[in-house]
Amino acid sequence: MYATSVKNPTFGQNFVNLKSISFFILALFTFGAFAQEQQPEGGRQINIVYGANFTKDEAQFPGASIFSKDDERQVQFEHQGADLWCDIAIFYAEENRLKAIGNIRLQQGDSIEMNSGKMDYDGNSKLAKAWEKVDLTNGQMTLTTDTLYFDREKQQAYYNSGGKVIDSANVLTSIVGTYFMTPKKYQFQRKVHIDNPDYIIDSEQLDYYTTSKNAYMYGPSTITGEEYKIYCERGFYDTTIEQGYGIKNTRIDYDNKIIEGDSLYFDKATEFASATNNIQITDTINNGVIRAHYAEVHKAKDSVFATKRAVSISLVQKDSLYMHGDTLMVTGKEEERVLRAFRNAKFYKTDLSGKCDSIHFEEKTGITQLITNPVLWNVDNQITGDSIHLISDLETDKLDSLKVIENAFIISLDTISGTEYNQAKGINLNGKFIENELKIIDLDKNTELIYYIYNDDQELIGVNKSKSSKIRLEMANNDIEDITFYVDPDGDIFPEDEWEQQSKKFKGFIWRGDERIMSKEEIFDEDDNNIELVKIRGIDNPIDIDAEENERQNNQNDPINAPNTKAVKPKKPVLKKKEQTP
């Protein structure tokens, strides 16, 4: 009945030209028979819209009908809302599948279009396999690959041999990729790479929503911008405004600072980054470190704000200095840094520690001010006054000198008796450090001294109790080696039996030995050590990305309710007026 003169329809064979009434009669008889033979249930039969040239080749394609384009148009098929055009089609009506060859175009609705050189399509499973220069577009992006599988039942397209997606903002490539058409989302896997004029993203797995251009990252992921670099193993990034967060093994290299924490948030437009839980901020220029459980970095102001067990760690002459406060603030550019610790401020290094209400350090002057009820311990010496200043050498960064302003008082426990105290007091105090050791102490105005004197056998010789206008104490091995009195000294050395009749403590004496900070751990109090950390969504259990994206889009104009992983920003302290350096 039909001409079968062609062996292989792929190579420009001569087909019988069936047009007009001839084609109508052919289609009527042929497809009427096809419809009666095991037609798929539910109306899933592939329909021929335009067959043009027709032939059969039972030797090579048993049971298939072969169609090819004519001079007017291509072969066209229709199946459940999708149309397919090609140059040649090998159609197995009984099995409800076809092979398409040459200039293939598959159109689904008004949005999805797929082009390729070859395609297999199964009408029962609604699965298409396309290869040879494949591209798929939805009007907003174009996917190109060598081989693409299109599951029309699940409305998914996927590749596993490398693909590229181009939209208005980005060029995305990966080894494996799946396109979910309902949420308009790509899931890229293995060597995922996003190229944008302003940044580059590399990840092991990344979900990308083509409408919002939001990216959700899994596994080791890096975002490299012009002035920042972000690493995380789970996170979110808005590729249009360069804003996002990371919630697993996160790190931001930002403005000469390295920020690490359980959760990090970043916004390029406001030049702002914040971190929550187990944070470390490293100043790569000054080799300083801040640790806390909440912190903010403001690039424009070159500042860091940290709270919740906040501590600053810096290197002073090969010894780490730990500084703590309920709140820490670091502001200013390189070589002009200002560090402030507010409320319950404490610091510790091996031979020096102290506490007060607030600490103010200015890099430009090298002065550290201990403000409001300060106390300083230099080894075993307790030093107090209305205000205490520690001054560093600007060239060497070594500790140079000490100033106590108003009501200066030095106390040390007499270690031999274990019950008495050496004491020196005056209006002001000036101390000199040599090689990080306090060597000279000058007390000025209304000075007084009590000092216990022992012989080599540690037997009490007497107690020196004196007054003068000025006293100099010269120290060795953190103990008094020599005492010099200036301008009309008045006093005596009392033997032990006479000393019992004397007043053993000067007015204003307060021993604060139980407050002494003996280790870096002791700069934190009970409240610091029992902070309840913010629960960060997504660390313990994976986030439902589709639900979060839907929530994000619903609240895109309502930033208060928009999803995020940041902690609630604590209130900043009321800053006190900085004390002036005398």
C-alpha positions in Angstrom: 0.0 0.0 0.0 2.9 2.4 0.9 6.1 3.1 -0.9 9.1 1.7 0.9 11.9 2.7 -1.4 14.1 4.3 1.4 16.4 2.3 3.7 17.6 5.1 6.1 15.5 8.2 6.5 18.4 10.1 8.1 20.4 10.6 4.9 18.3 12.6 2.4 16.2 9.7 1.1 13.5 10.0 -1.6 10.0 10.0 0.1 6.6 9.6 -1.4 5.0 13.0 -1.4 1.5 12.7 0.1 -0.4 15.9 0.0 -3.9 17.3 0.1 -6.5 14.5 -0.4 -3.9 11.8 -0.7 -2.4 12.6 2.7 -5.9 13.0 4.2 -6.9 9.5 3.1 -3.6 8.1 4.2 -3.9 9.7 7.6 -7.6 8.6 7.9 -6.8 4.9 7.3 -3.5 4.7 9.0 -4.2 6.6 12.2 -7.7 5.2 12.5 -6.0 1.8 12.6 -3.4 3.1 15.1 -6.2 4.3 17.4 -7.7 0.9 17.5 -4.5 -0.8 18.4 -3.6 -0.5 22.1 -4.0 3.3 22.3 -2.7 4.6 25.6 -5.2 5.2 28.3 -6.3 8.7 29.3 -5.9 10.3 25.9 -2.1 10.1 26.0 -1.7 9.4 22.3 0.8 11.5 20.3 -1.1 13.3 17.6 0.2 14.1 14.1 -0.6 17.6 13.1 1.4 17.7 9.8 3.1 14.6 8.3 4.2 15.9 4.8 6.3 13.1 3.3 5.6 9.5 4.5 7.3 6.2 4.2 8.1 3.0 6.1 11.3 0.9 6.5 10.4 -2.4 8.2 13.9 -3.7 8.0 15.5 -0.8 9.9 12.5 0.6 11.8 10.0 -2.2 12.2 6.5 -0.9 13.2 7.4 2.7 12.6 6.0 5.3 10.3 8.5 7.7 8.9 7.7 11.3 8.2 9.8 14.1 6.7 9.4 17.8 6.0 8.4 19.1 2.6 9.2 22.4 0.9 6.5 24.2 2.9 6.9 23.2 6.5 8.3 20.8 9.0 6.7 17.7 10.4 4.6 18.6 13.4 3.3 16.5 16.3 1.1 17.5 19.3 0.9 15.8 22.7 -1.0 17.1 25.7 -0.3 20.8 25.5 3.1 20.5 23.7 3.9 20.8 20.0 7.0 19.3 18.3 8.5 20.3 15.0 11.3 18.5 13.2 12.7 17.6 9.8 12.3 13.9 10.2 10.2 11.8 12.6 10.2 8.1 13.1 6.9 7.5 14.8 5.9 4.3 16.7 2.2 4.7 17.1 1.6 1.4 18.8 4.3 2.2 21.4 3.3 5.9 21.5 6.8 7.2 21.0 8.9 8.9 18.3 12.4 9.8 17.3 12.8 13.3 15.9 15.8 14.3 13.8 17.0 17.7 12.5 16.1 21.3 13.6 13.8 20.1 16.4 11.7 22.5 18.4 9.5 21.5 21.3 7.1 24.1 22.5 5.1 23.8 25.7 2.6 26.5 26.3 3.8 30.1 25.9 6.9 29.8 28.0 9.0 26.6 27.5 10.8 26.1 24.2 13.5 23.4 23.6 15.6 23.1 20.5 18.0 20.2 19.6 19.4 18.1 16.7 17.9 14.9 17.9 15.2 13.8 20.3 13.5 10.7 21.6 10.0 11.3 23.0 7.8 8.8 24.9 4.1 9.8 25.0 3.3 7.4 27.8 5.9 8.7 30.3 6.0 12.2 28.7 9.8 12.0 28.8 12.0 13.6 26.2 15.7 13.0 25.6 17.3 15.7 23.5 20.9 15.8 22.3 23.1 17.7 19.8 23.3 21.4 20.6 20.4 21.5 23.0 18.9 24.7 24.3 15.9 25.4 26.5 14.4 28.8 27.3 11.5 30.1 29.4 11.7 33.7 28.2 13.9 34.7 31.1 16.8 32.4 30.7 18.4 30.0 28.2 19.9 26.6 29.1 22.4 25.0 26.7 23.9 21.5 27.0 24.9 18.5 25.0 22.1 16.2 26.3 19.0 17.2 28.2 16.2 15.1 29.7 12.8 16.8 29.8 10.2 15.1 32.1 6.9 16.7 31.2 5.0 14.7 33.8 7.1 16.2 36.6 7.8 19.4 34.7 11.5 19.0 35.2 14.5 19.2 32.8 17.9 17.8 33.8 21.4 17.2 32.4 24.4 15.3 33.8 27.2 16.0 31.3 27.6 19.8 31.8 25.4 22.7 31.0 25.2 26.5 30.9 22.4 28.8 31.9 22.3 32.5 30.9 19.9 35.1 32.2 19.8 38.9 32.4 22.2 38.9 35.4 24.4 35.8 35.4 26.1 33.0 33.5 25.8 29.7 35.4 27.5 26.5 34.7 27.7 23.0 36.3 28.2 19.3 35.6 24.7 18.3 36.7 21.6 20.5 36.7 17.9 20.2 37.1 15.3 22.8 36.1 12.0 22.7 38.1 9.5 24.6 36.0 6.8 25.2 38.7 8.9 27.3 41.1 11.2 28.2 38.1 14.2 26.9 40.0 17.5 25.4 38.9 19.4 22.9 41.1 23.0 22.9 40.1 25.5 20.2 41.3 29.2 19.5 40.9 31.5 22.4 40.0 28.8 25.0 40.0 30.1 28.4 38.8 28.3 31.7 38.5 29.9 34.5 36.5 28.7 38.0 37.0 30.5 41.3 36.2 30.6 42.2 39.9 31.3 38.8 41.5 31.9 35.0 41.0 30.3 32.2 42.9 31.7 28.6 43.1 29.8 25.9 44.9 29.2 22.1 45.0 25.4 22.5 45.0 23.4 25.6 44.4 19.6 26.2 44.0 18.9 29.2 41.8 15.4 30.8 41.3 15.2 32.4 37.8 12.6 35.0 38.7 14.2 36.4 41.9 17.7 35.4 41.0 18.2 34.2 44.5 20.8 31.5 45.1 20.9 29.0 48.0 24.2 27.2 48.5 25.1 23.7 49.9 28.5 22.3 50.5 31.8 24.3 50.1 30.8 27.6 48.4 32.7 30.8 47.7 31.4 34.2 46.6 34.2 36.5 45.4 33.3 40.2 44.9 35.4 43.2 44.1 36.0 44.0 47.8 34.9 40.9 49.6 35.1 37.1 49.7 32.5 34.9 51.4 32.9 31.2 52.2 30.1 29.0 53.6 28.8 25.4 53.4 25.2 26.4 53.6 23.8 29.9 52.7 21.7 32.3 50.7 22.7 35.1 48.3 20.6 37.6 46.4 22.6 37.9 43.2 20.9 41.2 42.1 21.9 43.3 45.2 24.8 41.2 46.5 23.2 40.5 49.9 23.1 37.2 51.7 24.0 35.0 54.7 25.9 31.8 55.5 25.0 29.4 58.3 27.7 26.7 58.3 31.5 27.1 58.6 31.1 30.7 57.4 33.8 33.3 56.7 33.9 36.7 55.2 37.1 38.4 54.1 36.1 42.0 54.2 37.9 45.4 54.5 41.2 43.8 55.8 39.1 41.8 58.3 38.3 38.1 58.4 34.9 37.4 60.0 34.0 33.9 61.1 31.0 32.6 62.9 28.1 30.2 63.0 25.9 32.6 61.0 27.1 35.6 58.9 25.0 38.2 57.1 26.4 40.5 54.4 25.0 43.5 52.5 27.2 45.2 49.9 24.9 48.3 49.4 25.1 49.3 53.1 28.7 48.0 53.4 27.6 46.1 56.4 28.2 42.6 57.8 27.1 40.9 61.0 27.8 37.6 62.7 26.1 35.5 65.3 27.4 32.8 67.7 31.0 31.7 68.1 32.4 34.7 66.2 36.0 35.6 65.5 37.0 38.8 63.7 40.7 39.0 62.7 42.2 42.4 61.9 44.8 41.3 59.3 46.7 44.6 59.5 47.0 45.0 63.3 47.0 41.2 64.0 44.2 41.7 66.5 41.3 39.4 67.1 37.8 39.9 68.5 35.7 37.0 69.7 32.0 37.3 70.7 28.5 35.8 70.0 27.2 38.8 68.2 29.2 41.4 66.1 28.7 44.0 63.4 31.2 45.4 60.9 30.5 48.7 59.2 33.0 49.2 56.3 32.3 52.9 55.7 33.0 53.7 59.3 35.7 51.1 59.5 34.2 50.0 62.8 33.4 46.7 64.7 30.7 46.4 67.3 30.7 43.2 69.4 28.8 41.9 72.4 27.8 38.7 74.2 31.1 37.4 75.8 33.1 39.8 73.7 36.9 39.8 74.0 39.6 41.6 72.1 43.0 39.8 71.8 46.1 41.6 70.8 49.8 40.9 70.9 51.9 43.0 73.3 55.6 42.0 73.4 55.0 38.4 72.5 52.3 38.2 75.2 48.6 38.2 74.4 46.4 40.9 76.0 42.8 39.9 76.5 40.3 42.8 76.9 36.6 42.2 77.7 33.5 44.3 78.2 29.8 43.7 77.9 30.2 45.7 74.6 33.3 46.2 72.5 33.7 48.9 69.8 36.6 49.3 67.4 36.5 52.4 65.1 38.9 54.3 62.9 41.2 53.6 60.0 44.6 51.9 60.2 46.9 53.5 62.7 44.0 55.5 64.1 42.1 52.7 65.7 40.1 53.4 68.9 39.0 50.4 71.0 36.3 50.9 73.7 35.1 48.3 76.2 31.9 49.3 78.0 30.4 48.1 81.3 32.2 45.5 83.4 35.4 46.0 81.5 38.4 43.7 82.3 41.7 42.9 80.8 44.5 40.3 81.3 48.0 39.5 80.3 50.6 37.4 82.0 52.0 40.1 84.3 49.2 42.8 84.1 45.5 42.7 84.6 42.7 45.1 85.6 39.1 46.0 85.7 36.9 49.1 85.6 33.6 50.4 84.2 35.0 51.2 80.8 38.3 51.0 78.8 39.3 53.4 76.1 42.4 52.7 73.9 43.5 55.1 71.2 46.2 53.8 68.8 47.2 57.3 67.6 48.3 58.3 71.2 49.1 54.8 72.5 47.0 55.6 75.6 44.8 53.0 77.3 42.4 54.7 79.8 40.8 52.7 82.6 37.7 54.8 83.6 35.5 54.7 86.7 36.5 52.7 89.7 39.6 51.2 88.1 42.0 48.7 89.6 45.3 47.4 88.1 47.4 44.4 89.2 51.0 44.5 88.2 52.1 41.0 89.3 51.4 41.2 93.1 50.9 45.0 93.3 47.4 46.4 93.4 47.1 49.9 91.9 44.0 52.1 92.2 43.0 55.7 91.6 40.2 57.7 90.1 41.6 57.1 86.6 44.4 54.9 85.3 46.3 55.4 82.0 48.6 52.9 80.4 50.9 54.4 77.8 52.6 52.5 75.0 55.6 53.5 72.9 54.3 54.5 69.5 57.4 53.2 67.7 57.9 49.9 69.4 54.3 49.3 70.7 55.9 48.3 74.0 54.3 49.3 77.3 56.1 52.5 78.2 54.6 54.2 81.3 51.7 54.3 83.7 49.7 57.2 85.1 47.2 57.2 88.0 45.2 60.4 88.3 43.8 61.4 91.7 43.9 59.2 94.8 46.7 57.0 93.7 47.2 53.9 96.0 49.5 50.9 95.7 49.0 47.9 97.9 50.8 44.5 98.0 50.3 41.7 100.5 53.4 41.1 102.7 54.0 37.6 101.6 56.1 36.7 104.7 53.5 37.6 107.3 50.6 36.8 105.0 48.4 39.2 106.9 50.0 42.7 106.6 50.2 45.0 103.6 52.8 47.2 102.0 51.2 50.5 101.0 52.1 53.7 99.2 49.7 56.5 98.3 49.6 60.0 96.9 47.6 62.3 94.7 49.1 61.2 91.4 51.3 58.4 90.3 53.7 58.0 87.4 55.3 54.7 86.5 58.0 53.6 84.0 58.1 50.2 82.3 61.4 48.9 81.1 61.2 45.7 78.9 57.6 45.3 80.0 58.4 45.4 83.7 57.3 48.2 86.0 60.7 49.5 87.3 60.1 53.0 88.6 57.1 54.4 90.5 56.9 58.1 91.4 54.1 59.2 93.8 53.4 63.0 93.9 51.8 65.2 96.5 50.9 64.2 100.1 52.6 60.9 99.7 52.7 58.2 102.4 54.4 54.9 102.7 54.2 51.7 104.9 56.8 49.1 104.1 57.8 45.9 105.9 61.5 45.3 106.1 63.1 41.9 106.6 66.6 40.5 106.9 68.1 37.7 104.8 66.6 35.2 107.2 63.2 36.7 106.6 63.0 38.1 110.1 61.1 41.4 110.6 63.5 44.3 111.2 60.9 46.9 111.3 58.2 48.8 109.4 58.9 52.0 107.5 56.1 54.5 107.9 56.8 57.9 106.2 55.4 61.0 104.6 56.8 63.4 102.0 56.0 65.5 99.0 57.2 62.8 96.6 58.3 59.2 96.9 60.2 57.2 94.3 60.0 53.4 94.4 62.6 51.5 92.4 61.5 47.9 91.6 63.4 44.7 90.9 61.7 41.4 90.2 58.4 43.1 90.9 59.4 44.0 94.5 60.7 47.2 96.0 64.5 47.5 95.8 65.0 51.1 96.8 62.9 53.9 98.2 63.7 57.6 97.8 61.9 60.4 99.7 61.9 64.0 98.3 61.3 67.3 100.1 61.0 67.2 103.9 60.3 63.5 104.5 58.8 62.7 107.9 58.7 59.2 109.3 60.5 56.4 111.1 61.2 52.7 111.1 59.2 51.1 113.9 60.3 47.9 115.5 57.8 45.1 115.7 56.7 45.8 119.3 56.1 49.5 118.6 54.5 48.8 115.3 51.6 47.1 117.0 50.6 50.5 118.5 50.5 52.2 115.1 47.7 52.4 112.5 48.6 49.7 110.0 46.3 51.0 107.1 46.1 54.4 105.5 42.8 56.1 105.0 41.2 54.9 101.8 42.8 51.5 102.1 40.7 48.9 100.2 42.2 45.5 99.4 40.6 44.0 96.3 42.6 40.8 96.1 39.5 38.6 95.7 38.8 40.5 92.4 42.2 39.9 91.0 42.2 38.4 87.5 44.5 35.5 87.4 43.8 34.0 83.9 42.2 34.9 80.6 39.2 32.9 81.6 38.5 35.1 84.6 37.8 38.2 82.5 34.4 36.6 82.0 31.8 36.4 84.8 29.0 33.9 85.4 26.6 35.8 83.1 29.1 35.7 80.2 29.7 32.0 80.7 26.0 31.2 80.7 24.8 33.1 77.7 22.0 31.3 75.9 23.0 31.4 72.2 20.5 32.4 69.6 19.1 29.3 67.7 20.0 29.8 64.1 17.5 28.3 61.7 19.0 25.7 59.3 22.0 24.6 61.2 20.5 21.6 62.9 17.8 20.8 60.3 17.9 21.7 56.6 15.8 24.7 55.6 12.8 24.1 53.2 14.3 26.3 50.5 11.1 26.5 48.4 9.1 27.6 51.5 11.8 30.2 52.4 11.9 31.5 48.9 8.1 31.8 48.9 8.2 33.6 52.2 11.0 35.9 51.0 9.0 36.9 48.0 5.8 37.5 49.9 7.7 39.7 52.3 10.1 41.4 50.0 8.6 44.7 50.8 8.4 44.0 54.5 12.0 43.6 55.7 10.9 43.2 59.4 9.2 39.9 58.6 11.5 38.7 55.8 13.3 35.5 56.7 16.8 35.7 58.0 19.3 33.9 60.2 20.6 36.9 62.1 20.3 37.4 65.8 18.2 40.4 67.0 20.5 43.3 67.1 21.3 44.3 70.7 20.9 47.9 71.7 24.1 49.8 71.5 25.4 51.4 74.7 25.1 55.1 75.6 28.7 56.3 75.0 30.3 58.3 77.8 32.3 61.4 77.0 35.9 60.3 76.6 38.2 61.3 79.4 40.9 63.8 78.3 44.5 62.8 78.6 46.4 65.0 81.1 
